[in-house]
C-alpha cells in the first residue's frame, strides 16, 4: 500500500517540477541578461544547462548524483531518458495532426522526398568519416574497437536511443568494452554540436538582419469559427487536442508491439522509431477524421492548428531540457580524445553538407531548411525545430512539415544502413567502401534534377 508522503509517489512529479522550473529560470535569465538574449540560445537548451550545473555542484558537495536521490524516486536519470524518448514522439504526433495548409502538390512531394534523401545521405557521410576515424584510431590505440565510428550517425542523426542500442550490440556481441557509453557520449556531443553550430549560425543571420520578431498570425490565433470546437464546452478544446495525440501514440504502441512479435530480432529498432510510427498513426487518424467530415458525420473540426502547435512546442521544450539534464559527462573519460575528434568532424561535415543541399535544392527557404536539418542531424529532431523557431516562429515555411514527413522516405532508403552497422564489426574496411558507394548513389538521386538537366543541356549543344 502506497503512502502519499513517500518519495516513490512524489519522485516523478518532483522531476517534472524541476524540469519546468528550469525552463522558467532560463526564460527569465534569457530576458534579464542581454548577452544571453543576443546569443539566441534556445530557452530549453539553457534550462538543461542550468540543471547540469546544479547537478554538478550537488555532486561535488554530496558525492552522489542529484537525480539518483530519493527526492526524484531514486532513478531520476532513467526517468529523464524516458521523458526524452516519449516527448519526441508526442511532439511529432502533435505536429502531424495540424491541419494541412494546402494540397500536397508535386513540388511539395519533391521537397519532402529530397529532405528524406538528405537525411540518409547525411547519415552515410557521418558513417564514412566516423568509421574512417575509428579504423585509423585502431591502428594507433591498442585494443580500440575499429568499428566504433559507425556509431557517429546513430548518435548525431538518430539520437540517444539508437546510439545506445547499437553501442550495446557492439558491447555484448562483439566485445567493445564501453560500447554503450561510447554511443551515449557521441549522442551527447551531437546535441552540443547542434546547439553550438546552430547558435553560431543564428547569430550570423541576426547580424545580417535576417531574423525579425514575428507576431502571431491571424490563422494561428484563437478566433472562433463555426466549425471549431467552442471554447465554452463540457470538454476544453486543449483537452481534445491532447486526447487525440495520446490516442495516436497508443495506436503507435500497439503497432510497435505487433511488429515486435513479428520481428523479435528487430524489436529495439522498431521501438526506436516510435516517433515515425506515431506520425503514421496520427496521419491515418487525421485522414479518417477528414473523411468523416466530408461524409458530414463529424460536424466540428476537432484539430486546432494553434493549439496543436502549442502542444508540440511544449513536448519539444520538455524533451530538450530533459535530454540535456540526462547527459552523463563521466562517460567521456574513456577514449575522450578520439570521441572529441569524431564529434568535431561530425559537426563540420554535417554543417557544410546540409548548407550546400539547402542552398541548392531549397532556394525559397534555404535558411529555414538548413537550420531544421542541421539541428536534427546533429542533435535531435526537436533541436531542429527549436532552431527553426528562432527564425520561423509561426512555421510559415514548409521546413517543419518537411522534417515530419521526410521520415517515410528516410526509413525506406536508410534501412540498409542499419544492416550495415551490424556488419561493420566484422568487416570495417569493406563496410566503409560500401558506405562510400551508397553515398554516391544517394547524391545522384538527391541532385537528379541538376545532374540530368545539365546533361540534357550538353546533349542539345
C-alpha positions in Angstrom: 0.0 0.0 0.0 1.4 3.4 -1.0 1.7 6.2 1.4 1.1 9.6 -0.2 4.1 11.1 1.6 6.6 8.6 0.2 9.2 9.7 -2.4 8.1 6.9 -4.8 4.8 8.7 -5.1 6.3 12.2 -5.5 9.6 11.4 -7.3 8.3 11.7 -10.9 6.2 14.8 -10.0 9.3 16.4 -8.4 11.3 15.6 -11.5 8.7 17.3 -13.8 8.5 20.2 -11.5 12.3 20.8 -11.6 12.4 20.5 -15.4 9.6 23.1 -15.8 11.2 25.3 -13.1 14.5 25.2 -15.0 12.6 26.4 -18.1 11.1 29.3 -16.1 14.5 30.2 -14.8 16.1 30.0 -18.2 13.4 32.2 -19.7 13.9 34.9 -17.0 17.7 34.7 -17.4 17.5 35.0 -21.1 15.4 38.2 -20.9 17.4 39.6 -18.0 20.9 39.1 -19.4 21.5 41.0 -22.7 24.3 38.6 -23.7 22.1 35.6 -23.4 19.4 37.3 -25.3 21.7 38.3 -28.1 23.2 34.8 -28.2 19.8 33.3 -29.3 20.4 30.2 -27.2 17.1 28.4 -27.1 15.5 28.6 -23.6 15.2 24.8 -23.3 18.9 24.4 -24.1 19.7 27.0 -21.4 17.3 25.3 -19.0 19.1 22.0 -19.5 22.5 23.6 -19.0 21.2 25.1 -15.7 20.2 21.6 -14.5 23.6 20.2 -15.5 25.4 22.9 -13.5 23.2 22.5 -10.4 23.6 18.7 -10.6 27.4 19.1 -10.9 27.6 21.4 -7.8 25.4 18.9 -5.9 27.6 16.0 -6.7 30.7 17.9 -5.5 29.0 18.6 -2.2 27.1 15.4 -1.6 29.2 13.0 -3.6 26.2 11.4 -5.2 24.1 12.0 -8.3 21.4 14.6 -7.8 18.8 12.8 -9.9 19.6 9.4 -8.2 18.4 10.7 -4.8 15.2 9.6 -3.1 13.7 13.0 -3.8 13.5 12.1 -7.5 12.5 8.5 -6.9 16.0 7.0 -6.7 16.3 6.6 -10.5 15.8 10.1 -12.0 18.3 9.8 -14.8 16.4 6.8 -16.3 13.1 8.8 -16.0 14.8 11.7 -17.8 15.7 9.3 -20.6 12.1 8.1 -20.8 10.8 11.6 -20.9 13.1 12.4 -23.8 12.1 9.2 -25.6 8.3 9.8 -25.3 8.3 13.6 -25.8 10.0 13.3 -29.2 7.1 11.1 -30.5 4.4 13.1 -28.8 5.8 16.4 -30.3 5.9 14.9 -33.8 2.4 13.4 -33.4 1.0 16.9 -32.5 2.8 18.4 -35.5 1.3 15.7 -37.8 -2.2 16.5 -36.5 -2.0 20.1 -37.5 -4.4 20.8 -40.4 -2.6 20.9 -43.8 -2.1 24.4 -45.3 -3.0 23.1 -48.7 -2.9 20.1 -51.0 0.3 18.1 -51.3 1.4 19.4 -54.7 4.1 17.7 -56.9 6.5 20.4 -55.8 5.9 19.7 -52.1 6.1 16.0 -52.6 9.5 16.5 -54.2 10.7 18.7 -51.3 9.7 16.1 -48.8 11.3 13.4 -50.7 14.5 15.4 -51.1 14.5 16.1 -47.3 14.3 12.3 -46.7 17.2 11.6 -49.1 19.2 14.4 -47.4 18.7 12.7 -44.1 20.0 9.4 -45.4 22.9 11.0 -47.3 24.0 12.8 -44.1 23.8 9.5 -42.1 26.1 8.0 -44.7 28.5 10.9 -44.7 28.8 10.7 -40.9 29.2 7.0 -41.1 32.0 7.3 -43.7 34.0 9.9 -41.7 33.3 8.2 -38.3 34.3 4.8 -39.5 37.5 6.1 -41.2 38.5 7.8 -37.9 37.9 4.7 -35.8 39.8 2.5 -38.3 42.8 4.8 -38.1 42.5 5.1 -34.3 42.5 1.3 -34.0 45.9 1.3 -35.8 47.3 3.7 -33.2 45.4 3.0 -29.9 45.8 -0.6 -28.6 42.6 -2.6 -28.4 40.4 0.2 -29.7 37.3 -1.1 -31.5 37.8 -0.3 -35.2 34.0 -0.2 -36.0 33.2 2.3 -33.2 32.9 5.2 -35.7 29.7 3.7 -37.2 28.0 5.0 -34.1 28.5 8.6 -35.3 25.4 8.7 -37.5 23.3 6.9 -34.8 24.4 9.4 -32.1 24.2 12.5 -34.3 21.5 11.6 -36.8 19.2 9.4 -34.7 19.8 10.4 -31.1 20.5 8.7 -27.8 18.2 5.7 -28.1 19.7 4.3 -31.3 23.2 5.1 -30.4 22.8 3.3 -27.1 21.1 0.3 -28.8 23.9 -0.2 -31.3 26.6 0.5 -28.7 25.0 -2.2 -26.6 25.0 -4.6 -29.5 28.7 -4.0 -30.1 29.4 -4.3 -26.4 27.6 -7.6 -25.8 28.1 -9.3 -29.2 31.5 -8.1 -30.3 33.3 -7.3 -27.1 33.5 -3.5 -27.5 34.2 -2.6 -23.8 32.2 0.6 -23.0 30.2 0.5 -26.3 27.0 1.7 -24.7 28.8 4.6 -23.0 30.6 5.4 -26.3 27.3 5.7 -28.1 25.7 7.8 -25.4 28.8 10.1 -25.4 28.6 10.6 -29.2 24.9 11.4 -28.8 25.7 14.0 -26.1 28.4 15.6 -28.3 25.9 15.6 -31.2 23.5 17.7 -29.1 26.2 20.1 -28.1 27.2 20.4 -31.8 23.6 21.1 -32.7 23.5 23.9 -30.1 26.9 25.4 -30.8 26.7 25.3 -34.6 23.0 26.3 -34.6 23.6 29.3 -32.3 26.6 30.5 -34.3 24.6 30.3 -37.5 21.6 32.1 -35.9 23.9 34.9 -34.7 25.3 35.2 -38.3 21.7 35.6 -39.6 21.0 38.1 -36.8 23.9 40.3 -37.8 22.7 40.2 -41.4 19.3 41.3 -40.3 17.5 38.1 -41.4 15.9 37.4 -38.0 12.9 39.5 -37.2 10.4 39.2 -34.4 7.2 37.6 -35.6 3.7 38.4 -34.4 1.3 35.6 -34.2 -0.6 35.4 -37.4 -4.4 35.5 -37.5 -4.6 31.9 -38.7 -2.6 30.8 -35.7 -4.8 32.7 -33.2 -7.7 31.6 -31.3 -10.5 33.1 -33.4 -13.8 31.1 -33.1 -15.3 29.8 -36.3 -18.5 27.8 -36.9 -16.6 24.5 -37.4 -14.2 24.9 -34.5 -15.0 23.3 -31.2 -16.3 26.1 -28.9 -14.1 27.2 -26.0 -17.1 27.0 -23.6 -17.8 23.4 -23.9 -18.2 20.4 -21.5 -14.6 19.5 -22.5 -11.9 22.0 -23.1 -10.5 22.3 -26.7 -6.9 21.8 -25.5 -8.0 18.6 -23.7 -9.4 17.3 -27.1 -6.0 18.0 -28.7 -4.1 16.1 -26.1 -6.6 13.3 -26.2 -6.0 13.0 -30.0 -2.2 13.0 -29.5 -2.3 10.3 -26.8 -4.7 8.1 -28.8 -2.4 8.2 -31.8 0.5 7.3 -29.5 -1.5 4.4 -28.0 -2.2 3.1 -31.6 1.5 3.5 -32.4 2.4 1.4 -29.3 0.0 -1.4 -30.4 1.6 -1.3 -33.9 5.1 -1.4 -32.4 4.0 -4.3 -30.2 2.7 -6.3 -33.2 5.8 -5.6 -35.2 7.9 -6.7 -32.2 6.1 -10.0 -32.2 6.6 -10.4 -36.0 10.3 -9.3 -35.9 11.6 -10.2 -32.5 15.2 -9.6 -33.6 14.4 -6.0 -34.6 12.3 -5.1 -31.5 14.8 -2.5 -30.3 14.9 -0.9 -33.7 11.1 -0.9 -34.0 10.6 0.8 -30.7 13.5 3.2 -31.5 11.3 4.6 -34.3 8.3 5.4 -32.0 8.1 8.9 -33.4 7.9 7.6 -37.0 5.1 5.1 -36.3 3.4 7.9 -34.2 3.4 10.2 -37.2 2.0 7.3 -39.3 -0.9 6.6 -36.9 -1.6 10.4 -36.4 -1.7 10.9 -40.2 -4.1 7.9 -40.6 -6.3 9.3 -37.8 -6.3 12.7 -39.5 -7.3 11.3 -42.9 -10.1 9.2 -41.2 -11.4 12.3 -39.4 -11.3 14.3 -42.7 -13.3 11.5 -44.4 -15.9 11.6 -41.6 -16.2 15.4 -42.0 -16.8 15.0 -45.8 -19.5 12.5 -45.0 -20.9 15.0 -42.6 -20.6 12.5 -39.7 -18.4 15.0 -37.8 -19.9 18.4 -37.5 -16.8 20.1 -36.0 -13.1 20.4 -36.7 -11.6 18.6 -33.7 -8.0 19.5 -34.6 -6.9 23.1 -33.9 -3.7 24.3 -35.7 -2.9 26.9 -33.0 -3.4 24.6 -30.0 -1.6 21.7 -31.8 1.4 24.0 -32.4 1.4 24.9 -28.7 1.1 21.3 -27.7 4.0 20.1 -29.9 6.2 23.0 -28.7 5.5 22.0 -25.1 6.6 18.4 -25.7 9.7 19.6 -27.7 10.7 22.0 -24.9 10.3 19.4 -22.3 12.3 16.9 -24.3 15.2 19.2 -24.8 15.6 20.1 -21.2 15.2 16.5 -20.1 17.7 15.3 -22.7 20.4 17.7 -21.7 19.8 17.0 -18.0 20.3 13.3 -18.6 23.8 13.7 -20.1 26.5 11.9 -18.1 29.8 13.5 -18.6 31.6 10.7 -16.8 31.4 8.6 -19.9 33.9 11.0 -21.6 36.7 9.6 -19.5 37.3 6.7 -21.9 38.7 7.4 -25.4 37.9 11.1 -24.9 40.5 12.2 -27.5 39.0 10.1 -30.3 35.5 11.0 -29.3 36.2 14.7 -29.4 37.9 14.4 -32.8 34.9 12.4 -34.1 32.4 14.9 -32.7 34.2 17.9 -34.2 34.4 16.3 -37.6 30.8 15.3 -37.4 29.8 18.9 -36.7 31.9 20.3 -39.6 30.8 17.8 -42.3 27.1 18.0 -41.3 27.2 21.8 -41.3 28.8 22.0 -44.7 26.9 19.3 -46.5 23.5 20.5 -45.3 24.3 24.1 -46.1 25.1 23.1 -49.7 21.9 21.0 -50.0 19.7 23.7 -48.6 21.0 26.5 -50.8 20.9 24.3 -53.9 17.6 22.4 -53.6 15.5 24.7 -51.3 16.1 28.2 -52.7 12.8 29.6 -51.5 13.6 28.9 -47.8 17.3 27.8 -47.6 18.0 29.1 -44.1 14.9 27.5 -42.5 15.6 24.2 -44.3 19.3 24.3 -43.2 18.5 25.0 -39.5 15.9 22.3 -39.2 18.0 19.7 -40.9 21.3 20.6 -39.2 19.6 20.6 -35.8 18.1 17.2 -36.4 21.2 15.6 -37.9 23.5 16.6 -35.1 21.2 16.6 -32.1 17.6 15.5 -32.3 14.6 16.3 -34.4 13.3 18.6 -31.7 16.6 20.5 -31.7 16.0 21.2 -35.4 12.5 22.5 -34.5 13.9 24.7 -31.7 16.4 26.3 -34.0 13.8 26.7 -36.7 11.5 28.5 -34.2 14.1 31.2 -33.7 13.9 32.1 -37.4 10.4 30.9 -38.4 8.4 31.0 -35.1 5.0 30.7 -36.8 6.2 27.9 -39.2 5.3 29.9 -42.3 7.7 27.9 -44.4 7.3 24.2 -45.1 10.6 23.3 -43.3 8.8 21.9 -40.2 6.5 19.8 -42.4 9.5 18.5 -44.3 11.0 17.4 -41.1 7.9 15.5 -40.1 7.1 13.7 -43.3 10.6 13.1 -44.5 10.7 10.1 -42.1 8.8 8.0 -44.6 11.4 8.1 -47.5 14.2 8.2 -45.0 13.3 4.9 -43.4 13.0 3.2 -46.8 16.4 4.4 -48.0 18.0 4.3 -44.6 17.2 0.8 -43.6 20.2 -0.8 -45.4 22.5 1.3 -43.3 21.1 -0.3 -40.1 22.0 -3.7 -41.6 25.5 -2.3 -42.5 26.0 -1.2 -38.9 25.9 -4.8 -37.6 28.2 -5.9 -40.4 30.8 -3.2 -39.6 32.5 -5.0 -36.7 33.2 -8.0 -38.9 34.5 -6.1 -41.9 35.1 -2.4 -41.1 37.1 -1.6 -44.3 34.6 -3.3 -46.6 31.8 -1.5 -44.8 33.5 1.8 -45.4 33.8 1.1 -49.1 30.1 0.2 -49.3 29.1 3.4 -47.4 31.1 5.5 -50.0 29.3 3.8 -52.9 25.9 4.1 -51.2 26.6 7.8 -50.5 27.4 8.4 -54.2 24.1 6.7 -55.3 22.1 8.8 -52.8 23.6 12.0 -54.1 22.8 11.2 -57.7 19.2 10.7 -56.6 19.2 13.9 -54.5 20.7 16.1 -57.2 18.9 14.3 -60.0 17.3 17.5 -61.3 20.6 19.4 -61.5 22.6 16.4 -62.9 20.2 15.4 -65.7 19.2 18.9 -66.6 22.9 19.7 -67.1 23.4 16.5 -69.2 20.3 17.4 -71.3 21.7 20.8 -72.0 25.1 19.4 -73.0 23.4 16.9 -75.4 21.5 19.7 -77.2 24.6 21.7 -77.8 
